[in-house]
């Protein structure tokens, strides 16, 4: 029997080294689904509960593996559902290829069932490469360009294949007019290095500096050793953008932690007081958390010249790979210890970790959410992969979780979408089946889609050499981040109808779908709950009843934010008095001598 277009799609995916495709079936991709059956499920079809989750799983797989994630969806609603996950990939610069079905060509333009203008729908999200395959001869170049473009530009791409085309016999392109051949699949990764003269200019600026600050983003991943050598040579402190939280471990005394809206006090102090700034692989948008304009001489390193010089006025821009560029820069640096600066940085870091511990141990009703992550940091294996959702818990992930060993971590950095942590963690388990994964999730995101995706985790857990996937639910009955934003930014009290969530037991739900569930409503039980979760032989949900009134106050909160929050509470916020008490206790720990 002749190979169909659907058969060839799977063959080409195997040739690209694709081991799994995250998706959900539908008649718009029947031809491809049938080919999975004929190919003995190679690559593996991983069935999510929703196409948006399939896209998030592909993003999570790509973020942690460094390889291109692949997702597939049917025409119409299936294609529409992919969009949020694909936008997450676009904004966080992650390579994902989406293969999407379409109504048969004979019905196009006729208002047929599930017919949507997919070219228009995907035009923005897959702006780097979008193609519709209407004859089989198009297929190799369309698929190959989708992969090569996704990898070269670190972006989502999409290939649309009408349903009837999927079932036609496959014919390769010929050596003839208006047919385009393609080469063998391959992952080409060139090292890009800046000019020698630019390196000299950058070294001159860094050598002249006395108080050097480094901002490392996700583009610095893989350059950890070079960053350490640079810090040793210059006495620099290193702050990390949120997507670069796992670039360096937090047990290095000069690593100040996260920066920005969810950042730490030592990162704020590092940028406030420095006279020289080196930005490595970061496009953090919040320039107000960088030094005052004109305060610091600045150098930036980035692989993509399109993103250089956008966040801070830089004197020298080095377009190149972070690892090789830093390696070329290091021999040009004068090794001066700058002891006073380094001592100040390290003292600020040590004081901050003491402060965080004191804040985490404060009483709350019933559990302090900071303590959840504090206890996790003490118990988590050093090779774990951590995902975090968007919500107030993101503050605790950013500030309280200590990265160490070979730990990895990520979240929806730029889109900041809810609902990504559980599917990210599933994608991470396919990237690293022999490593434990932890998903930190708010109860809002868990109700949005996390509960359903626990079913997916249960279905595929036997494929993972290490079956541990721990989902920790911050169960506070509130869409908490938005509640705090209403107070701090809008001066509005909590509006119960929009903010309060229905109460359910996430631990009981986990047990009902064949996983382990652990309910915690006493802070003294947290350490034991984490130990039990990491000793389990199946995915686990740790359901922690925590206090929504513990404020995610940034250490650099402005007077206007504090004023707005106070005004909101005085306007009749239902939790006003408790919020006042928790806020005062938390901030007091930060202001105490030795416990800033």
C-alpha positions in Angstrom: 0.0 0.0 0.0 1.4 3.4 -1.0 2.4 5.7 1.9 -0.1 8.5 2.5 0.7 12.1 3.3 -0.2 11.3 6.9 2.3 8.4 6.9 5.0 10.7 5.5 4.4 13.3 8.2 5.1 10.8 10.9 8.1 9.4 9.0 9.6 12.9 8.7 8.9 13.6 12.4 10.9 10.4 13.3 13.7 11.6 11.0 13.7 14.8 13.0 14.1 12.8 16.2 10.7 13.6 17.5 9.7 11.0 20.2 6.3 12.3 21.2 3.6 14.5 19.8 1.2 16.2 22.2 -2.3 16.5 21.0 -6.0 15.6 20.9 -7.8 13.9 18.0 -10.6 15.2 15.7 -11.9 14.5 12.3 -9.8 17.3 10.8 -6.7 15.1 11.5 -8.2 11.6 10.9 -5.6 10.9 8.3 -2.7 11.7 10.6 -4.3 9.8 13.5 -4.7 6.7 11.3 -1.0 7.0 10.4 -0.1 6.9 14.1 -1.9 3.5 14.2 -0.1 2.2 11.2 3.3 3.4 12.5 2.8 1.5 15.8 2.5 4.8 17.6 6.0 6.0 16.7 6.4 8.8 17.5 4.2 8.4 20.6 0.8 10.3 20.5 0.4 11.8 24.0 -3.3 12.5 24.5 -3.9 15.6 26.6 -7.4 16.5 27.9 -7.5 19.7 25.9 -5.5 21.1 22.9 -4.4 24.1 25.0 -2.8 21.6 27.4 -1.1 19.8 24.4 0.5 23.1 23.4 1.6 23.8 27.0 3.1 20.3 27.2 5.0 20.9 24.0 6.3 24.2 25.4 7.3 22.5 28.7 9.1 19.8 26.8 10.9 22.3 24.7 11.9 24.5 27.6 13.4 21.7 29.6 14.8 19.5 26.9 16.2 22.2 24.6 14.6 20.4 21.7 11.6 21.4 19.5 8.2 20.5 21.0 5.5 19.2 18.6 1.7 19.4 19.1 -1.2 18.5 16.8 -4.8 19.6 16.7 -7.8 19.2 14.5 -9.4 22.0 12.4 -11.7 24.7 13.8 -12.0 24.6 17.6 -9.0 22.4 18.0 -6.8 24.8 16.2 -8.2 27.7 18.2 -7.5 26.0 21.5 -3.7 25.7 20.6 -3.3 29.5 20.5 -2.7 30.3 24.1 0.1 27.7 24.4 1.6 28.8 21.2 1.6 32.4 22.3 3.4 31.3 25.4 6.1 29.8 23.2 6.3 32.9 21.1 6.7 35.3 24.0 9.2 33.1 25.9 11.2 32.3 22.7 10.6 28.5 22.7 10.7 26.3 19.6 7.4 24.5 18.9 6.0 23.1 15.7 2.2 22.9 15.5 0.6 20.5 12.9 -3.0 21.5 12.3 -5.8 20.0 10.3 -8.2 21.9 8.0 -11.5 21.1 6.3 -11.1 19.3 3.0 -10.1 21.5 0.0 -13.4 20.8 -1.8 -15.3 22.5 1.0 -13.1 25.5 1.6 -14.8 28.8 1.3 -18.2 27.2 1.7 -18.8 27.9 5.3 -18.4 24.2 6.1 -18.5 22.8 9.6 -15.4 23.7 11.6 -14.0 25.8 8.7 -11.9 28.6 10.2 -9.5 30.8 8.3 -6.4 29.2 9.8 -4.0 31.4 7.8 -5.5 34.5 9.5 -5.8 32.7 12.8 -2.1 31.7 13.0 -0.6 34.7 11.1 0.6 36.4 14.2 1.5 33.5 16.6 3.4 31.7 13.9 4.7 34.8 12.2 8.1 33.2 11.7 6.8 30.4 9.5 3.3 29.4 8.5 2.5 27.1 5.6 -0.6 25.3 4.2 0.2 22.0 2.4 -2.2 21.6 -0.5 -0.3 19.0 -2.5 1.9 16.2 -1.2 5.0 17.5 -3.0 5.0 20.5 -0.6 5.3 18.5 2.5 9.0 17.9 3.0 10.0 21.6 2.6 7.1 22.8 4.7 7.8 20.5 7.6 11.6 21.0 7.4 11.3 24.7 7.3 8.9 24.7 10.2 11.5 22.8 12.3 14.5 24.8 11.1 12.8 28.1 11.6 11.5 27.1 15.1 15.0 26.2 16.1 16.8 29.1 14.5 14.4 31.7 15.7 13.3 30.0 19.0 9.7 30.5 18.0 6.5 28.6 17.3 5.7 27.6 13.7 2.7 26.0 12.1 1.9 23.7 9.2 -1.7 23.3 8.1 -2.7 20.2 6.3 -6.3 19.8 4.9 -8.1 16.6 5.8 -8.3 15.2 2.3 -4.6 15.9 1.6 -3.6 13.8 4.7 -5.2 10.7 3.1 -3.7 11.1 -0.4 -0.7 9.1 -1.6 2.5 10.8 -0.9 4.7 11.9 -3.9 8.0 13.5 -3.2 9.0 16.7 -5.0 10.6 16.2 -8.4 13.5 17.9 -10.1 11.2 20.1 -12.1 9.8 23.6 -12.4 7.9 25.0 -9.4 8.7 22.1 -7.1 11.0 22.6 -4.1 13.2 19.9 -2.7 14.4 19.6 0.9 17.6 18.2 2.5 18.0 15.6 5.2 16.7 16.7 8.6 19.3 18.0 11.0 19.8 20.3 13.9 22.3 23.0 12.9 23.5 25.2 15.8 26.2 27.7 14.9 28.2 29.6 17.5 27.9 33.3 17.0 30.8 35.5 18.3 31.1 39.3 18.4 34.0 41.2 16.8 37.3 41.4 18.7 37.1 45.2 18.8 33.7 45.1 20.5 35.0 42.6 23.0 37.9 45.0 23.8 35.5 47.9 24.3 33.3 45.8 26.6 36.3 44.7 28.6 37.4 48.3 29.0 34.1 49.2 30.5 34.1 46.3 32.9 37.7 46.8 33.9 36.9 50.5 34.8 34.0 49.6 37.0 34.1 49.4 40.8 30.6 48.1 41.5 29.7 45.6 38.8 26.2 44.1 38.6 25.3 41.3 36.2 21.7 40.5 35.0 21.5 36.9 33.7 18.5 35.7 31.8 17.4 32.4 30.2 19.9 33.2 27.3 22.7 32.6 29.8 21.7 29.1 30.4 24.7 26.9 29.5 27.1 29.7 30.5 27.1 29.1 34.3 30.8 28.3 34.5 31.7 31.4 32.6 29.4 33.6 34.8 31.1 32.2 37.9 34.5 33.0 36.5 33.4 36.5 35.6 32.1 37.0 39.1 35.4 35.8 40.6 37.4 38.1 38.3 35.4 41.2 38.9 33.7 40.8 42.3 30.3 41.2 40.6 27.0 40.3 42.1 24.6 38.4 39.8 20.8 38.9 39.7 18.6 36.6 37.7 15.6 37.4 35.5 12.7 35.1 36.3 13.1 32.9 33.2 16.8 32.6 34.2 16.1 31.5 37.7 17.8 28.2 37.1 20.9 29.6 35.3 22.9 29.7 38.5 22.3 28.0 41.9 21.1 30.2 44.8 23.7 28.8 47.2 26.4 31.0 45.6 26.8 33.9 48.0 27.0 36.6 45.3 23.8 35.4 43.5 21.1 37.9 44.6 18.1 36.0 43.2 15.2 37.2 41.1 14.8 40.8 39.8 11.8 42.8 38.8 8.2 42.8 40.1 8.7 39.5 42.0 12.3 40.2 42.8 14.4 40.2 46.0 15.8 43.1 48.1 19.5 42.2 47.3 18.7 42.3 43.6 17.1 45.7 44.1 20.1 46.9 46.1 22.5 45.5 43.5 21.0 47.6 40.7 20.4 50.6 42.9 24.1 50.9 43.9 26.1 49.6 40.9 28.2 51.7 38.6 28.6 49.1 35.8 26.0 46.7 34.4 26.4 43.6 32.3 23.2 42.1 30.8 23.6 38.5 29.6 20.8 36.8 27.6 18.0 38.7 29.2 15.1 40.8 27.8 13.4 41.5 31.1 11.0 44.3 30.3 10.9 46.2 33.6 13.6 48.7 33.1 12.6 50.5 36.3 14.3 47.7 38.2 17.6 48.4 36.5 20.0 51.2 37.5 18.9 54.8 37.0 19.5 55.9 33.4 23.0 57.4 33.3 24.1 55.8 36.6 25.8 52.8 35.2 28.0 52.0 32.1 26.4 49.1 30.4 27.3 46.1 28.2 24.8 43.7 26.8 25.3 40.2 25.4 22.5 38.6 23.3 22.3 36.0 20.5 19.7 38.1 18.7 20.7 41.6 17.7 17.0 42.6 17.4 16.7 42.6 21.2 19.9 44.4 22.0 19.8 47.8 23.7 16.0 47.9 24.3 15.9 47.9 28.1 18.8 50.0 29.2 21.1 52.6 27.4 24.1 50.4 26.6 27.6 51.5 25.5 28.6 48.2 24.0 26.4 45.6 22.4 27.8 42.1 21.9 25.8 40.0 19.5 26.8 36.4 20.2 26.2 33.2 22.1 26.5 33.8 25.8 28.9 31.0 26.6 31.4 31.6 23.8 31.2 35.4 24.1 31.9 35.3 27.9 34.7 32.8 27.3 36.2 35.3 24.8 35.7 38.2 27.2 37.2 36.6 30.3 40.9 36.8 29.3 40.5 40.5 28.6 39.3 41.3 32.2 41.6 42.7 34.9 41.3 40.4 37.9 40.5 42.9 40.7 38.7 41.6 43.7 36.6 44.8 44.5 36.3 43.3 48.0 34.2 46.1 49.6 31.5 45.7 46.9 31.5 42.0 47.0 31.3 42.0 50.8 28.3 44.3 50.7 26.6 42.1 48.1 27.2 38.9 50.0 26.0 40.5 53.3 22.8 41.7 51.6 22.2 38.1 50.2 22.8 36.4 53.6 20.5 38.9 55.4 17.8 38.4 52.8 17.8 34.6 53.1 17.5 35.0 56.9 14.6 37.4 56.4 12.8 35.0 54.1 13.1 32.2 56.6 11.7 34.4 59.4 8.8 35.6 57.2 8.1 32.0 56.2 7.9 30.9 59.8 5.3 33.5 60.8 1.9 32.2 61.9 -1.0 32.5 59.4 -4.5 31.1 59.0 -4.0 28.2 58.6 -0.7 27.9 56.7 1.7 30.7 55.6 2.2 30.2 51.8 5.8 31.3 52.0 6.5 28.3 54.3 5.2 25.9 51.7 8.1 26.9 49.4 10.6 27.3 52.3 9.9 23.7 53.4 10.1 22.5 49.7 13.6 24.1 49.4 14.8 22.0 52.3 13.4 18.7 50.9 13.5 18.9 47.1 15.9 16.6 45.3 18.8 18.5 43.6 17.9 17.1 40.2 14.3 18.1 40.3 12.4 20.1 37.6 10.1 22.8 39.0 7.2 24.5 37.2 5.3 27.4 38.6 1.9 28.8 37.5 0.9 32.4 37.4 -0.6 33.8 40.6 0.5 34.9 44.0 2.4 31.7 44.4 4.8 33.0 41.7 6.1 35.4 44.2 7.1 32.6 46.5 8.6 30.6 43.7 10.6 33.6 42.6 11.9 34.6 46.0 11.8 31.6 48.4 12.8 28.6 46.2 16.5 28.0 46.5 17.9 26.6 43.2 20.8 24.2 43.8 22.5 21.3 42.2 21.1 20.6 38.7 17.6 21.8 39.4 15.7 23.3 36.6 12.7 25.7 36.8 10.4 27.7 34.5 7.0 29.4 34.2 5.1 31.4 31.7 7.4 34.4 31.9 6.2 37.0 29.4 2.6 35.9 28.7 2.1 35.1 32.4 -0.8 32.8 31.5 -2.6 30.8 34.1 -2.9 27.0 33.8 0.6 26.2 32.5 2.3 24.5 35.5 0.7 21.1 35.4 1.1 20.6 31.6 4.6 22.1 31.8 5.5 19.4 34.4 4.1 16.7 32.2 6.2 18.0 29.3 9.1 18.0 31.6 8.6 14.4 32.5 8.8 13.4 28.9 12.0 15.5 28.6 13.5 14.0 31.8 11.6 10.8 32.6 14.2 9.8 35.2 14.0 13.1 37.2 11.3 14.2 39.7 9.1 17.1 38.8 7.2 19.6 40.9 4.4 21.8 39.8 3.4 24.8 42.0 -0.2 25.7 41.2 -2.8 28.1 42.6 -6.3 26.8 43.2 -7.6 29.1 40.5 -5.3 27.6 37.8 -6.0 24.1 39.2 -9.7 24.6 38.8 -9.1 26.1 35.3 -7.5 23.1 33.8 -5.0 21.4 36.2 -7.5 19.0 37.6 -8.3 17.5 34.2 -4.6 17.2 33.4 -4.0 15.1 36.5 -5.7 12.4 34.4 -3.1 12.7 31.8 -0.3 12.4 34.4 -1.9 9.3 35.7 -2.2 7.8 32.3 1.4 8.2 31.3 3.2 7.8 34.6 4.3 4.2 33.8 6.4 5.5 31.0 8.6 7.5 33.3 11.5 5.8 35.0 11.0 8.1 38.0 7.2 8.3 38.5 7.4 11.3 40.9 5.4 14.3 39.7 4.3 16.4 42.7 1.6 18.9 42.2 1.3 21.4 45.1 -1.9 23.3 45.2 -1.9 26.7 47.1 -5.5 26.3 48.3 -6.6 29.7 49.5 -10.0 30.0 48.0 -9.1 33.2 46.2 -7.8 34.4 42.9 -5.2 35.9 45.0 -2.8 37.8 42.7 -5.6 39.7 41.1 -7.1 40.5 44.6 -3.7 42.0 45.6 -3.4 43.8 42.3 -6.9 45.3 42.8 -5.8 46.6 46.2 -2.3 47.8 45.3 -2.8 49.2 41.8 -6.5 50.1 41.7 -7.2 51.0 45.3 -10.2 48.7 45.2 -11.2 46.2 47.9 -11.6 42.5 47.2 -14.8 41.8 45.2 -16.0 38.5 46.4 -18.1 37.6 43.3 -15.1 37.6 41.0 -12.3 36.6 43.4 -13.6 33.9 45.7 -13.4 30.3 44.5 -15.6 27.3 45.2 -14.0 25.0 47.8 -13.1 21.5 46.8 -10.6 18.9 48.0 -7.8 18.6 45.5 -6.3 15.7 47.5 -9.5 13.8 47.2 -9.7 14.4 43.5 -6.2 13.1 43.1 -7.2 9.9 44.9 -10.3 9.6 42.8 -8.2 9.5 39.6 -5.7 6.9 41.0 -3.0 9.2 42.3 -1.9 10.0 45.8 -3.4 12.9 47.7 -2.1 14.6 50.8 -4.1 17.3 52.5 -2.3 19.8 54.8 -3.9 22.4 57.0 -1.2 22.6 59.7 2.2 24.2 59.0 3.9 21.5 61.3 2.8 18.9 58.7 4.4 20.5 55.7 7.9 19.0 56.0 6.4 15.5 56.4 4.1 16.1 53.5 7.0 16.9 51.2 8.9 13.9 52.4 6.0 11.6 51.7 5.4 13.2 48.3 9.0 12.6 47.3 8.9 9.0 48.5 5.8 8.1 46.5 5.8 5.7 43.6 3.1 7.7 41.6 2.1 11.3 41.0 1.0 13.1 44.1 -1.2 16.1 44.9 -0.2 18.1 48.0 -3.3 20.2 48.9 -2.2 22.9 51.3 -4.9 25.2 52.9 -3.0 28.5 53.0 -3.8 32.1 54.0 -4.8 34.5 51.2 -4.0 37.5 53.5 -0.3 37.0 53.5 0.8 39.9 51.3 3.2 39.4 48.3 4.8 42.7 49.2 7.8 43.4 47.1 10.8 44.6 49.1 10.8 47.7 46.9 7.1 48.5 47.2 6.4 52.1 46.4 4.5 54.5 48.6 1.7 54.7 46.0 1.3 51.0 46.1 1.1 51.0 49.9 -1.3 53.9 49.9 -3.6 52.3 47.3 -3.6 49.0 49.3 -4.5 50.9 52.5 -7.3 52.8 50.8 -8.7 49.6 49.4 -8.8 47.9 52.8 -10.5 50.9 54.3 -13.2 50.8 51.6 -14.7 47.7 53.1 -12.4 44.8 52.1 -13.8 41.7 53.7 -10.4 40.6 54.9 -9.2 44.0 55.9 -8.1 43.5 59.5 -6.4 40.2 58.8 -4.6 41.7 55.9 -3.4 44.5 58.0 -2.1 42.1 60.7 -0.3 39.8 58.2 1.2 42.7 56.3 2.5 44.3 59.4 4.1 41.1 60.7 5.7 40.3 57.3 7.1 43.8 56.7 8.3 44.0 60.3 10.6 41.0 59.7 12.1 42.7 56.7 12.8 45.9 58.7 14.3 44.3 61.8 18.1 44.6 62.2 19.7 41.4 60.9 16.4 40.3 59.4 15.8 42.9 56.8 
